[in-house]
Amino acid sequence: MIQLFFSSNEGITRAKVMEELGISWNTLTNDIYSFNYEMNKFDWFLETNEQNLLTLSFPYNHSLATYEAVLLQNTILYQVSLATLDNKKITSVDLMDKYHISYSTLYREIKKWVPQLNEMGLFINMKEYIFIEGSEAAVRRFLYFFFTKVAASPAFDLHLYYNNEISNFIKVLEENMQMSMHTLSKIRFTLFSEIHLRRYLSKKRVTITPKQYTFFQEMEQIFSIEEAFKQLPFELPIAEKIHFFAQFFAMNCHFSDDTMKKRIMLAKKHSPIHYELTQSIIDGLPEISEQKLALCNNILNFLDNYIFLPCLLPTYECENFPWTKTTSNWDNAAIEKWIYKQLAHFNQIHPDLTYLELDKDNITANIMAQIHAAYLNASYAPPLKIIVMSINGAPVESYFKKRILQHTDQRILFLDAEKLSQADIIISDYPLSGYVDEKKIILWNKDPSKRDWQNFDANTRKLLEKQFKSLILENDKYKQAN
């Protein structure tokens, strides 16, 4: 229901909402009451305007992610996840008392989440105590993704005990590896690290493969990784360090050319098939020489996760990123077909790499996103400086960029995420309060609504007027001086 209101700026009639959702007048009335009762403490309201249309009002620094987070935080799964994080004991009686429900209701509520957990190789143990069970890597992966979503809630109450130490860890690696981490990635990595350290303190351990160990050793020799681990509050065993660093390396970062070259050489040695596949894909693309190094590095980083970090792979649904005709003269269908062809070819040569077939849609979607990002970076150098950040990573960011270019005639320069101070506008689908200048932020959702575009146009108009006034002032000063 809330998504309907996000897609409409003027409001919606009750009849339209009832028709879209297939509900009765009484159900809609009850839903509106429940929504306002739950969300009014966050200044969210569903109300009727003068035209008798239902409208949604909420704070400017909130988004759909905020509402989804609030919903998740009110679920039984949230309490189970909190207990699982620190290996605390929580019983069915505890949950029944907290939510004032019967055991059968509790069982039904928990059962709703079973299919999603099963897909990640997890299940909920309800014997004596209730907790999420499965391989430790999978448990951490789930907690990371779940709490990342819940963190958008204004009432998110997961205390970060190791925030300063993790911040220092990031700083040391940024310096040693000549790279900078995306702002949203810092937020996400801090949360991941908190989960990682607390699960370790709860005597939960991860395992590693020989390939992961060898790769980590070589990365340590090149980039002095051990120095960063000294920033953490306690010594970690090698398996924990590898998972810790692998997640860091999988985050959205901007690497120097020197670091990217070293990274590519490592891939050539430790994952030669991925290196050959990447080169094969790039060789079939239109020429973007100045972006070739970054494109190669980014594709390799994604593919190598299948070897070094399979438990934490991001999952992207292809239909979420509808690549319509771009402003380039590229044939997107042909490029997508080319990627599929290369994946099929390499899977035929190396049948043991089953993910090239089983996960080909996700791989193709990610590589397409990297290609579009490379094209955008190579082809546009306009005065309006915009940074696009998405909690879902490169595919959504590239989609937002493409929509902006389709929407406006203004010349746009898309900056890398580490250049926050230089940006005129920051577009994000995730609240960034406290991290950047809020006046610059425009919050979008999965697909920009009419209201989003109006907000974007208003901001760009203000910026252009400001630039214009600045030019006039400079011109006046010049005239007075001469």
N, C-alpha and C positions, 0 to 999 in steps of 0.2 A: 504494500500500500504506500509506504513512504517513498519508494522509487517513483511512483506516479507523480507525487508532488514535486520531486526533484526535477522531473522532466517538464514541469509546467511552471511558468512564471506568473501568469495572471490568476491561476487558481483552477479548480475543477468542480464541476457540479457533483452533488451527491449521487445523482442518477448515473453519471459517467463512472464514478468509482465503483458503484454497485455492479454495473455492467462489466467492467474490466475484471473485477475480482470474483464475480459470481456470488455475491453475498446479499443478504436482505437488509432492509432499512435498520432493523433492530440490531443486527450484527455490526453494521457500520457504526451505529451510535455507540454501542458498547466498546468497539475498537478505539474510537476517538477518545472516549472517556478514559480507557485504560492507558492509551498513549499519553494523554495530557497528565494523568495522575503520576505516571512513571517518569516522564521527561521534563515536567515543569521545573524541577529543581536544577535542570541544566539550561533553563530558558528556551526550551523547545515547546511550541504550541501549534495545535491544529485548530483553526478558528474560521469563522465565516466572515467574509468581507462585505462591503456595502452592496456589491453585485450578487450577494447570496451565493458566492463561490467559496469552497473550502480552500484555504491557503495554509502553507506551512511556514512558520517563522522560527528562526534559530540564530544563534550568535554567528557573526561573520567568520570567526576563526574555527568553526565546526564544519563537518562535512558528513556525507553518508557514512563514512568510516566511523565517525563518532557514534552515530546511532547503532550501527552494527556492533560496535564494541560494548556499548551499554547493555544491549540485549545479551551478548555472550557473557558479560560479567554477572548477569542475573541467573545464569543457568547452573544446574547442579554440576555440570561438567567443569565449571570454573572452580568450584570448591574441591572437586576430586583432583583437578590439575594442581591446585595449590598444595594439597596434601602430598601428591606424588612428587612435586618439586623437591621438598625437603624430607621426603620419606617419612612423613608424619602419619600417625594412625587416626583414621576417621572411619566411623562405623555407620551402618545404615540408620541406626537410632539417632546419631548426631545429625544426619541430613534430614531425617523425618522431623526432628524437633525444630531444626532451623527453618524449614520451609512449610511446616505444619501440614504435612501430607502423610498418607498411609504408605505402607510398604509396597503395595501393588502400584500406586502412582509413582513412587520412587523408581521401581523396577521399569515401568513403562518409559519414564523420562530418560533413564540411563540407556535403555535399549535403543532409543532414537539415534544415539551416537555410535552404536556398534559398527554399522557398515563403514562409516568413514574411518574409524579406528582400524578396522580389519584391513582396509586398503593399505594402511601403513604398517601392517604386520603387528598390530597391537590389539589388546582386548582389555576389558575392565574386569578385574578380579573382585568378586563380591562375597567371598567366603566368610572370613572373619572381619577383615578390614577392607575398605574399598579403595582401590588404587589402579592406575594404568600400568599394564604389564606388557613386556615384550623385550626385544633386544635393547640394550642401553642406548645405542646410537639412535634407534628409532624413537625411543621415549623422549630423548633430548630434542630430536627433530620436531616431534609433535608439540612439545612444550614451547619450543621456540616459535613455531608458526602460530600456535594458539595465543600465546601471550603477546606476540607482535600485533595481532588483531585487537586484542583487548586493551592494549596500551593506548589506543586512541580515545578511550573513555576518560572523561574528566575526573572520574572517581577511581581510576586505576590505582590500586594500593599495594602493588608489589614493590617492597623496599629494595633499592639497589645498594647492597652493602659494599660492593667493590667498585663503585663508579669511578673514583679517583685513580685507583690502580689500573683499571682497564683503559682509562683515558691516557695514562702515561704509557701503557703498552702500545697503544695506537700511535702515539707521538714518536716513540722510538722507532717503530717499524716504518712509519712514513719517512723519517729521516734516513734510516739505513737503506731503505729500498727505493729512495728517490720517487716517491709517489704520494698521492693525497687521496684520502677516502671521502667519498660522497657523504654529505651530511646525513641523509637518511640511513645510509649504510652504517654510520657511526652509532646512530640510535639503535639500529637493529643488532649490530655486533655487540654493543654494550649489554643488551638484553640477553643475547645468546651466551655471552661470557658469564653473566650472572647465573644463568641456568646451569652452564657447564661446571662452574666452580662449586655451586651448591649441591649438585648431584654428586660430584666427586667427594665432597665433605660428608655426604650421606652414605659413603662407602659403596657407591655405584660406579662401575668401571666400564670403559669402552675397550674394544680390541682393534688391532690394526693388521694390515696385510704387509708382506715383505716389500711390495712396490711402494706403499705409502711410506714405509720406513726409509727406503733408499732415496726416494724423492725428497723427503724432509731433510735428510743428511746433506744432500747437495745444495738445497736451498739455504741451509744453515751456513755452509761454507761460503756461499756467494754473498749473502745478505746479513750475516751476523744476527740471526734470529734470537739466539740465546740471550743476548743483551736485553731484548724486550721482555722475555719471560722473567727476568730478575725484577721487573716492576710489579709482578703479581704478589699477592700477600703470602703465598707459600709455594714450595717447590712441587712441581707436577711431574709424574712419571712420563716417560717418552710417549706412550700411547695417547695420553691426555693432551700432551703438547701438540702432537700431530693433528688431532682433531681440532684443537683450538686454532692452530695456525691455518689449517686447511679451510676452515670457515672464514677466517680473515681474508685469505687469498681469493675466496669465492665471492667476496663482496664487491660492490660496484666501486672501482677505484680508477684514478687517473695516474698512469705510470709514465715515467720519463722514457725517452727513446732508448736510453742505455739499459734501463731495467727491462723494457719489453724485448730487447734483443737477447738479453741473458735468459729471459723466460722462454723465448722461442727456441733457443739453443738447448735448454733443458728438455723441452718437449721433443725436440728432434732426437734426443738421446733416450728418454724414458717412455715416450709415447709416440714412436715414429709413425704409427698408422694414423693417429690423429693429425700429426704434422702433414703427412702426405694428403690426407683427406682435405684438410684446410687449404693447402696450396692448390689442390685440384679444383675446389669450389671457387677460390678467388681468381684463378686463371681464366675461368669462364665468365667473369663479370666485366662490365664496362670499366674502363680505366679510371681509377681514383688513386693515383700513385701516392699523393701526399697523405692518404688515409690508410694505405695498404698495411703498414706496420701495425697500427692500432687495431685494424680489423682482424688481422691474423692473430694478434695477441688475445683479443677478446673472444674470438671463436675457440681458440685453443683452451683458454681458461674454462669455458663452458664445457667443452668436450672432455677435458681432463678430469672434470668432477666425477665422471662415470668410473674413473679408476681410483682417484685419490679421495673422493668424498661422496660416494654413491648414496649414503644415508641422508645427505642434506641437499640433494639436488632440488633446485626450484622447479616447480611444475607450472607450465603455462598451457592454457587451453587455446588452441588455434582460433576458435571462433570468437574469442574475446578481442582479437586484433584484426578487424576486417580491412585488409589492405586494399583500399579503393585506388583509383587512378591517381598517381602522384603528380607533382609538378615537374617531375623529370620525364625524360623520354624513354624510361626503362619499361620493359614489358615484365610486370611483376609475375604474371603467370609463367612466363618462360624461365625466369630466375628460380621460381619455386620448383618448377619441373626439373631444372638443372640440378638443384640441391638434392631432390629426391633421387635423381639418376645417380649422382655420386654416392649417396648413402647406400643405394641398392648395389652398386658396383663393388664398394668396399666390403659390404656385408657378404657378398658372394665370395670374395677373395678370402675374407676372414670371418667365417660363419660362427666362430666363438664369440664375436662381439655382437651378441644378440640384441643389445639395446639399439643398434643402428637400424634394426627393423622394428622392434617392439615400441620404441620411443621416437620413431622418425618424425611424427607430427610435432612433438615438442621441440626436437632438435631443429627442424626446419623453421618453425616459428621463431625460435631464438636467433638463428643465423639470419633470417630475413630482417629481424629487428636490428641486428648489428649492421647489416648492409645498409638499411635505410638511414641509420644514425650516421654511418660513414658518409653516405651521399649528402645528407643534410649539412654535415660539418664541412664538407668539401665545396659545397656549391653556394652557400649563402653567407654573405658578409655585410649585413645591414646595420643601421645605427641603433635600433631598439634591441637592447640586450636582455635576453630571457633565459632563465634556467628552468628546466622542466625536471621534476623529481616525482617518482612514483614508488610506492612501497612494493609494487609488483615488478619493479626492475625495467630493463631496457625495452621490452616489447611495448608496454604501456607508454613509456616515455616517448618512444619513436612515434607511436600512434598519436599522442597529444601534439607532438611537433608538427606532424603532417596535417592534422586538423587545423592548427594555427595558420599554417602556410596556405591552406585552402580557404580559410575564412577571411584573411586580411590581405590588403594590397600593400601594407606597410612592409618595409624591408626589415627583416628580422635576423639577428645574430644570436644563435643558441650557444650559450657559454657552458663550459664544463662546470660540474657541481661545486668544485672547490673554489670557484671565483664568486662566491656569494656577495662579497662587498662591491663587486663591479656590476651586478645585475640591476636592471631597472624593475623587472618583474620576476617573481618566483612562482611557478605554478606547481602545485603539489596535490596529491589525492590523500594526503595524510597530514594531520595537524603538526605544525612545527613550532608551536609556541615555546619561547624561551631559547630557541636555537638561532633564529635569524630575525631581522627587522620585520615585524608583523605587518607594517604598512606596505611592504613589497609583495606580500603573499596573496595569491588567489587560490582558493581551494576548489578543486574540481573533483568530480566523481568519475566512474568508469567511462562515461560518454558525456561530453559537455552539453549542458542543457541550454535553453534559451536564456535563462537567468545568468548562467556562467558566461555566455558570450557577451551579454550586456555589461556584466561586471568587467570583463576583459576589455571591451571597447571603451568603457568609461575610464579605466586606468590608462590605457594607451593614449587616449585623447588628452588626459591630464599631463602625461609625460611629454607628449608632442607639443602641447601648449607651453609647458615649462621650457622646453628646448627652444621654442620659437621666441619666447620672451627673453631668454638668455641671449639669443642671437641679436635681438633688437637692442638690448642694453649694450652689448659689445659694440654694435654698430654706432650707437649714440656716443659712446665713449670715444670711439675712433674719430667721429666727426668733430667732437669738442676738442680733441687733442690736435686736430689738423685744421 
